[in-house]
Amino acid sequence: MKKITAIVREDRFAMVKDALLDIGYPGMTVTEVKGHGHQKGITEQWRGRTFRTDLLKKMQLEMVVMDKDVEKIVQCIVKEAKTSNIGDGKIFISPIENVIRIRTGEKGEKAI
């Protein structure tokens, strides 16, 4: 099992969520987050003044999936989240040792 953590633009999140639902993966945990990468935020101008925003709003989604489904899910997220601009986000993939469904006590892949 693997945990997929994807951090995507706020305005692309709905498309990612709908695409994952369409390919059969509706379960996820979603968190509103703020952060920046190498670009360290953005500089904007408004009414002739320059403003620096160093923490940008993003959406983080987390899913625990079977190993065989990881590539399909990652491709789906990339396809929907990509704008080809700086700040599109990142995807992290981590191994999961075990999952336990609290309600039934099921363990492993049965609990996903």
Buried (B, 14 or more C-beta within 10 A) or exposed (E): BBBBBBBBBEEBBEBBBEBBEEEEBEEBEEEEEEBBEEEEBEEEEEEEEEEEEEEBEBBBBBBBBEEEBBEBBBEBBBEBBEEEEEBBBEBEBEEEEEBEEEEEEEEEEEBB
